[in-house]
Amino acid sequence: MPLDRLVLILVCVLIAAAVTVWVGTLVFVSFEFPVMSVALIPIALVAYIVVRVIVQRIGNKTEDHYDGMDN
């Protein structure tokens, strides 16, 4: 990949991240949120990921990585 394309991608990603933080900050200060509701968002995201991993791990018997491992 050419260096100029890589730099362009990095600049676009950094600008998108900055705009996301800026818009999030504007939304956060324009509404009055209870502190617990703000903390529940990352907790809910982590819980969702954990549940998805457990469901996939239990539901897919063909991808059992620990079968056949020698001690």
N, C-alpha and C positions, 0 to 999 in steps of 0.2 A: 504494500500500500504506500503510495507516495506520501511524503511528509506533509505536503500542503493539505491533502485530504484529511489526514489524521488531525492536524491542527484545527481544521474547520469543524470536524466532528467534536473535538474537545471544547471548542469555543461555543458551539451550539448547545452542548450538554450543560456547560457552566451557565450560559444565559438562561436556559430553561429552568435550571435549579434555582437561580437567583429570582426569576419571576415567580416561581412557585412559592418560595419563602416570602417574597414581598406580598403576594396576594393572600397567603395564609396569615400573615401578620395583620394586614388590613381587615380581614374577616374576623380575626381573633379580637382585635381592639374595638371593632364596631358593635359587637354583641357582648352581653354579659353572660359568661359561662361559669357555672360552678366548677371549682377546681377538680372535683372528682370526675366530672364528665370529660375533661381534657385528659385525665390519666386513664380513663377507660378505653380510649381509642387504641393506644399501643397494646394494652392488655388484651383487648378483643382480637387484634390482629395476630398476636402471638398465640392465643388460644385457638384461633382458626387454623393456623399453620400446624400446630401440634395435633389437632383433631384430624386434619387431612393426612398427615404422615402416619398416624396410627391406623386410620381407615385403610389407607393404601397398603400398609405393612400387613395388616390382618387379611385383607381381601385378595392379595395376589400371592398365591402359593408358589408360582414359578420363579419369583425373584427372591427367594429366601437365601440371602447371602451367607448364612451361617450353616446351611446344610452342606455336609461333605467336608467341612474344615477339620483338619487333624489338630489334635492338642499338642 
